[in-house]
Amino acid sequence: MFRRKKKDEPTDAPQAPEITSETAADDTATPAASAAAETDAAAPEGSATASESAAGAESTNGAPGNGATKKSGRGNRVQKVGTVASDKMQKTVIVRVDRQVLHPKYRRYVRRTSKFMAHDDLGATVGDRVRIVETRPLSAKKRWRVIEIVQKAAK
């Protein structure tokens, strides 16, 4: 186990800095002002500070014509890469996603396959490797959308 260190032994942890009259006078200033001064000193010349960049982001976020990217509040959506197994429907493909899972008893990897119906505006054909992303329900079984064709099928 671990043994407890005695008070006399030196420790690996850094020592607390000693407080002098100069640092005590600086600590009497407001914490927000001292934090802003530290960020201004750490920021290179020509770059905006954290407070200025936050204010700038708020002002440009609302106007779409300013080149600001509109960030949606949807978070990170699940993405999967698979092979198109069927394209016989209009604007819908069936994507086969293969994954390998460790068998709990035999400790060997076993291949598992899942099939997803995905909305396809890009025109993927059978055999293409596609990337699908989770989306709202588009029909009774369709909850995925093709966002890119990773690799076209060999002809």
TORSETI-673731 format. One record per residue: residue in three letters; x negated, z negated, y of N, C-alpha, C in turn. Coordinates in pm, whole numbers. Example, Ala and Ser with C-alpha at 12.3 -4.5 7.8 and 13.67 -1.06 7.14 Angstrom:
Ala / -1319 / -780 / -569 / -1230 / -780 / -450 / -1320 / -780 / -330
Ser / -1285 / -708 / -225 / -1367 / -714 / -106 / -1290 / -787 / 3
// end
This chain:
Met / -84 / 0 / -119 / 0 / 0 / 0 / -88 / 0 / 124
Phe / -25 / -26 / 235 / -96 / -29 / 362 / -128 / -173 / 397
Arg / -245 / -191 / 456 / -277 / -326 / 499 / -259 / -335 / 649
Arg / -218 / -449 / 693 / -196 / -470 / 835 / -329 / -490 / 905
Lys / -347 / -425 / 1018 / -473 / -438 / 1091 / -478 / -569 / 1166
Lys / -596 / -622 / 1174 / -614 / -745 / 1250 / -620 / -712 / 1398
Lys / -599 / -809 / 1481 / -598 / -786 / 1625 / -735 / -746 / 1678
Asp / -842 / -788 / 1609 / -977 / -759 / 1657 / -1017 / -614 / 1628
Glu / -958 / -551 / 1524 / -1000 / -418 / 1483 / -957 / -313 / 1585
Pro / -1043 / -213 / 1606 / -1002 / -104 / 1697 / -897 / -16 / 1628
Thr / -806 / 38 / 1706 / -702 / 123 / 1651 / -727 / 268 / 1691
Asp / -662 / 360 / 1618 / -675 / 502 / 1649 / -584 / 544 / 1764
Ala / -486 / 458 / 1797 / -391 / 494 / 1902 / -460 / 489 / 2038
Pro / -420 / 576 / 2131 / -482 / 575 / 2264 / -444 / 448 / 2341
Gln / -534 / 402 / 2421 / -513 / 282 / 2499 / -429 / 315 / 2622
Ala / -351 / 218 / 2668 / -271 / 235 / 2789 / -364 / 238 / 2909
Pro / -338 / 326 / 3007 / -425 / 332 / 3124 / -412 / 206 / 3209
Glu / -524 / 170 / 3271 / -522 / 52 / 3356 / -457 / 86 / 3489
Ile / -381 / -8 / 3544 / -312 / 15 / 3669 / -398 / -36 / 3783
Thr / -426 / 53 / 3878 / -503 / 15 / 3996 / -410 / 16 / 4115
Ser / -459 / -21 / 4230 / -376 / -28 / 4349 / -330 / 112 / 4391
Glu / -412 / 215 / 4368 / -373 / 351 / 4405 / -259 / 402 / 4318
Thr / -268 / 379 / 4187 / -163 / 427 / 4098 / -36 / 345 / 4116
Ala / -48 / 218 / 4152 / 70 / 135 / 4176 / 145 / 186 / 4298
Ala / 74 / 232 / 4401 / 138 / 286 / 4520 / 209 / 418 / 4488
Asp / 151 / 497 / 4399 / 213 / 623 / 4362 / 339 / 600 / 4279
Asp / 343 / 494 / 4200 / 457 / 466 / 4115 / 577 / 420 / 4194
Thr / 558 / 377 / 4318 / 672 / 332 / 4398 / 755 / 449 / 4446
Ala / 701 / 572 / 4443 / 778 / 690 / 4482 / 886 / 716 / 4379
Thr / 985 / 794 / 4416 / 1096 / 820 / 4324 / 1046 / 899 / 4203
Pro / 1102 / 872 / 4087 / 1057 / 942 / 3966 / 1083 / 1092 / 3973
Ala / 1193 / 1133 / 4036 / 1223 / 1276 / 4043 / 1120 / 1349 / 4128
Ala / 1080 / 1286 / 4238 / 982 / 1350 / 4325 / 847 / 1360 / 4256
Ser / 809 / 1255 / 4182 / 681 / 1261 / 4113 / 684 / 1362 / 4001
Ala / 800 / 1377 / 3933 / 810 / 1476 / 3826 / 802 / 1617 / 3884
Ala / 866 / 1638 / 3999 / 861 / 1769 / 4062 / 719 / 1801 / 4108
Ala / 647 / 1700 / 4157 / 510 / 1722 / 4201 / 421 / 1757 / 4083
Glu / 446 / 1694 / 3967 / 365 / 1722 / 3849 / 390 / 1865 / 3800
Thr / 519 / 1909 / 3801 / 547 / 2044 / 3754 / 493 / 2147 / 3850
Asp / 495 / 2117 / 3981 / 439 / 2210 / 4078 / 289 / 2222 / 4060
Ala / 223 / 2111 / 4029 / 78 / 2114 / 4011 / 41 / 2187 / 3882
Ala / 125 / 2172 / 3778 / 95 / 2234 / 3649 / 127 / 2383 / 3648
Ala / 221 / 2426 / 3732 / 261 / 2567 / 3733 / 156 / 2651 / 3804
Pro / 125 / 2768 / 3750 / 28 / 2855 / 3816 / 88 / 2912 / 3944
Glu / 0 / 2959 / 4032 / 46 / 3014 / 4158 / 128 / 3139 / 4133
Gly / 232 / 3157 / 4213 / 314 / 3277 / 4201 / 429 / 3261 / 4103
Ser / 430 / 3156 / 4023 / 542 / 3137 / 3932 / 634 / 3031 / 3989
Ala / 761 / 3044 / 3958 / 859 / 2950 / 4010 / 854 / 2820 / 3931
Thr / 887 / 2711 / 3998 / 891 / 2583 / 3929 / 1018 / 2575 / 3846
Ala / 1031 / 2470 / 3769 / 1146 / 2456 / 3681 / 1274 / 2444 / 3762
Ser / 1272 / 2368 / 3870 / 1393 / 2351 / 3950 / 1430 / 2481 / 4020
Glu / 1331 / 2557 / 4068 / 1360 / 2683 / 4135 / 1412 / 2787 / 4037
Ser / 1356 / 2790 / 3915 / 1401 / 2888 / 3817 / 1542 / 2855 / 3768
Ala / 1575 / 2727 / 3758 / 1710 / 2690 / 3717 / 1810 / 2730 / 3825
Ala / 1775 / 2710 / 3952 / 1863 / 2750 / 4060 / 1879 / 2901 / 4064
Gly / 1771 / 2973 / 4039 / 1777 / 3119 / 4039 / 1860 / 3172 / 3923
Ala / 1853 / 3105 / 3808 / 1929 / 3149 / 3692 / 2078 / 3130 / 3717
Glu / 2116 / 3022 / 3786 / 2257 / 2999 / 3813 / 2311 / 3104 / 3910
Ser / 2231 / 3145 / 4005 / 2280 / 3239 / 4104 / 2291 / 3380 / 4048
Thr / 2203 / 3421 / 3957 / 2207 / 3557 / 3906 / 2292 / 3571 / 3782
Asn / 2329 / 3460 / 3719 / 2404 / 3469 / 3594 / 2542 / 3527 / 3614
Gly / 2607 / 3497 / 3726 / 2744 / 3539 / 3745 / 2758 / 3687 / 3775
Ala / 2662 / 3748 / 3842 / 2675 / 3887 / 3882 / 2619 / 3979 / 3774
Pro / 2703 / 4066 / 3714 / 2654 / 4152 / 3608 / 2567 / 4266 / 3658
Gly / 2577 / 4304 / 3786 / 2502 / 4417 / 3836 / 2358 / 4385 / 3872
Asn / 2318 / 4260 / 3866 / 2182 / 4220 / 3905 / 2081 / 4234 / 3794
Gly / 2119 / 4289 / 3682 / 2026 / 4304 / 3571 / 2012 / 4177 / 3489
Ala / 2095 / 4078 / 3515 / 2088 / 3953 / 3439 / 2153 / 3974 / 3303
Thr / 2091 / 3920 / 3201 / 2148 / 3933 / 3068 / 2255 / 3828 / 3051
Lys / 2370 / 3868 / 3004 / 2480 / 3775 / 2986 / 2466 / 3711 / 2849
Lys / 2450 / 3580 / 2847 / 2433 / 3508 / 2722 / 2568 / 3455 / 2677
Ser / 2609 / 3494 / 2558 / 2736 / 3446 / 2508 / 2715 / 3309 / 2443
Gly / 2817 / 3231 / 2442 / 2809 / 3096 / 2388 / 2842 / 3091 / 2240
Arg / 2808 / 3194 / 2166 / 2845 / 3198 / 2024 / 2739 / 3143 / 1933
Gly / 2620 / 3117 / 1983 / 2515 / 3062 / 1898 / 2452 / 3169 / 1811
Asn / 2373 / 3126 / 1718 / 2306 / 3220 / 1628 / 2399 / 3252 / 1512
Arg / 2429 / 3378 / 1496 / 2516 / 3421 / 1387 / 2433 / 3451 / 1264
Val / 2493 / 3433 / 1149 / 2424 / 3456 / 1022 / 2402 / 3606 / 1005
Gln / 2280 / 3644 / 969 / 2248 / 3784 / 942 / 2198 / 3796 / 800
Lys / 2235 / 3905 / 735 / 2189 / 3931 / 599 / 2146 / 4077 / 590
Val / 2053 / 4105 / 500 / 2008 / 4241 / 475 / 2044 / 4276 / 332
Gly / 2110 / 4391 / 314 / 2152 / 4431 / 181 / 2159 / 4582 / 168
Thr / 2203 / 4626 / 52 / 2212 / 4767 / 18 / 2358 / 4809 / 15
Val / 2389 / 4924 / 73 / 2526 / 4973 / 72 / 2561 / 5018 / -70
Ala / 2666 / 4958 / -126 / 2707 / 4990 / -262 / 2820 / 5093 / -263
Ser / 2903 / 5093 / -159 / 3015 / 5187 / -153 / 3046 / 5219 / -8
Asp / 3078 / 5348 / 16 / 3118 / 5390 / 151 / 3244 / 5476 / 144
Lys / 3332 / 5448 / 49 / 3448 / 5533 / 27 / 3563 / 5504 / 123
Met / 3551 / 5399 / 203 / 3656 / 5367 / 299 / 3617 / 5419 / 437
Gln / 3713 / 5427 / 525 / 3685 / 5472 / 661 / 3634 / 5355 / 743
Lys / 3516 / 5369 / 801 / 3453 / 5268 / 886 / 3434 / 5134 / 818
Thr / 3428 / 5133 / 685 / 3402 / 5011 / 609 / 3307 / 5044 / 496
Val / 3206 / 4959 / 476 / 3115 / 4973 / 363 / 3110 / 4842 / 287
Ile / 3075 / 4852 / 161 / 3052 / 4732 / 81 / 2901 / 4715 / 69
Val / 2851 / 4600 / 113 / 2708 / 4574 / 115 / 2676 / 4472 / 6
Arg / 2580 / 4507 / -80 / 2536 / 4418 / -187 / 2411 / 4344 / -140
Val / 2420 / 4211 / -136 / 2308 / 4128 / -92 / 2254 / 4053 / -213
Asp / 2128 / 4077 / -244 / 2064 / 4010 / -358 / 1983 / 3891 / -306
Arg / 1986 / 3782 / -381 / 1903 / 3666 / -350 / 1855 / 3604 / -480
Gln / 1749 / 3530 / -471 / 1696 / 3464 / -589 / 1708 / 3313 / -572
Val / 1763 / 3248 / -675 / 1778 / 3102 / -672 / 1705 / 3043 / -791
Leu / 1657 / 2924 / -772 / 1584 / 2854 / -877 / 1684 / 2791 / -973
His / 1673 / 2823 / -1101 / 1763 / 2765 / -1201 / 1731 / 2617 / -1216
Pro / 1832 / 2529 / -1210 / 1802 / 2385 / -1211 / 1741 / 2335 / -1342
Lys / 1779 / 2397 / -1454 / 1729 / 2348 / -1583 / 1602 / 2419 / -1625
Tyr / 1598 / 2550 / -1614 / 1486 / 2627 / -1667 / 1374 / 2653 / -1567
Arg / 1398 / 2620 / -1440 / 1295 / 2635 / -1337 / 1242 / 2778 / -1326
Arg / 1330 / 2873 / -1348 / 1297 / 3014 / -1330 / 1388 / 3070 / -1222
Tyr / 1342 / 3175 / -1155 / 1425 / 3236 / -1052 / 1524 / 3332 / -1116
Val / 1650 / 3318 / -1075 / 1758 / 3400 / -1127 / 1815 / 3481 / -1010
Arg / 1844 / 3610 / -1034 / 1897 / 3695 / -928 / 2048 / 3675 / -918
Arg / 2093 / 3649 / -797 / 2236 / 3637 / -768 / 2273 / 3747 / -669
Thr / 2391 / 3806 / -688 / 2436 / 3917 / -603 / 2569 / 3880 / -540
Ser / 2580 / 3907 / -410 / 2706 / 3890 / -339 / 2743 / 4022 / -275
Lys / 2873 / 4051 / -270 / 2920 / 4174 / -206 / 3003 / 4137 / -85
Phe / 2973 / 4204 / 28 / 3044 / 4179 / 152 / 3102 / 4310 / 203
Met / 3226 / 4305 / 249 / 3284 / 4420 / 316 / 3246 / 4410 / 463
Ala / 3190 / 4518 / 517 / 3140 / 4516 / 654 / 3193 / 4635 / 732
His / 3221 / 4613 / 859 / 3265 / 4720 / 949 / 3145 / 4805 / 986
Asp / 3160 / 4938 / 974 / 3046 / 5028 / 993 / 3081 / 5137 / 1094
Asp / 3021 / 5126 / 1215 / 3035 / 5232 / 1315 / 2914 / 5324 / 1314
Leu / 2808 / 5287 / 1242 / 2684 / 5363 / 1245 / 2678 / 5475 / 1143
Gly / 2767 / 5475 / 1046 / 2770 / 5581 / 946 / 2671 / 5561 / 832
Ala / 2664 / 5442 / 778 / 2574 / 5415 / 664 / 2631 / 5478 / 538
Thr / 2540 / 5524 / 451 / 2582 / 5586 / 325 / 2529 / 5502 / 209
Val / 2569 / 5539 / 88 / 2531 / 5463 / -31 / 2379 / 5463 / -46
Gly / 2322 / 5347 / -69 / 2179 / 5335 / -90 / 2102 / 5293 / 34
Asp / 2164 / 5296 / 151 / 2095 / 5255 / 274 / 2076 / 5104 / 276
Arg / 1960 / 5062 / 331 / 1938 / 4919 / 356 / 1993 / 4891 / 495
Val / 2086 / 4796 / 506 / 2149 / 4767 / 634 / 2140 / 4618 / 665
Arg / 2147 / 4587 / 793 / 2153 / 4447 / 838 / 2295 / 4422 / 885
Ile / 2358 / 4318 / 830 / 2495 / 4284 / 869 / 2494 / 4149 / 938
Val / 2591 / 4130 / 1027 / 2601 / 4006 / 1102 / 2744 / 3953 / 1089
Glu / 2755 / 3822 / 1089 / 2883 / 3756 / 1078 / 2965 / 3781 / 1204
Thr / 3095 / 3803 / 1189 / 3181 / 3827 / 1304 / 3320 / 3770 / 1276
Arg / 3409 / 3788 / 1370 / 3546 / 3738 / 1352 / 3614 / 3818 / 1241
Pro / 3721 / 3765 / 1182 / 3791 / 3841 / 1078 / 3848 / 3971 / 1133
Leu / 3809 / 4082 / 1073 / 3859 / 4213 / 1115 / 3974 / 4260 / 1028
Ser / 3982 / 4209 / 907 / 4094 / 4237 / 817 / 4099 / 4122 / 717
Ala / 4176 / 4142 / 610 / 4193 / 4034 / 513 / 4061 / 3996 / 445
Lys / 3973 / 4094 / 421 / 3847 / 4066 / 351 / 3723 / 4100 / 432
Lys / 3740 / 4154 / 552 / 3625 / 4204 / 629 / 3589 / 4106 / 739
Arg / 3472 / 4040 / 724 / 3424 / 3943 / 822 / 3279 / 3970 / 864
Trp / 3227 / 4087 / 834 / 3089 / 4123 / 865 / 3088 / 4256 / 937
Arg / 2979 / 4284 / 1008 / 2965 / 4407 / 1085 / 2823 / 4458 / 1068
Val / 2808 / 4588 / 1048 / 2675 / 4650 / 1035 / 2616 / 4664 / 1175
Ile / 2496 / 4605 / 1197 / 2435 / 4615 / 1329 / 2319 / 4714 / 1331
Glu / 2255 / 4739 / 1216 / 2148 / 4840 / 1214 / 2126 / 4889 / 1073
Ile / 2079 / 5011 / 1064 / 2038 / 5067 / 936 / 1887 / 5050 / 929
Val / 1843 / 4962 / 839 / 1701 / 4928 / 828 / 1624 / 5045 / 768
Gln / 1678 / 5103 / 659 / 1608 / 5212 / 590 / 1714 / 5305 / 530
Lys / 1700 / 5433 / 559 / 1793 / 5531 / 503 / 1760 / 5555 / 355
Ala / 1862 / 5591 / 279 / 1844 / 5617 / 136 / 1770 / 5747 / 117
Ala / 1687 / 5752 / 11 / 1615 / 5875 / -22 / 1715 / 5976 / -78
Lys / 1699 / 6102 / -37 / 1795 / 6204 / -82 / 1747 / 6277 / -204
// end
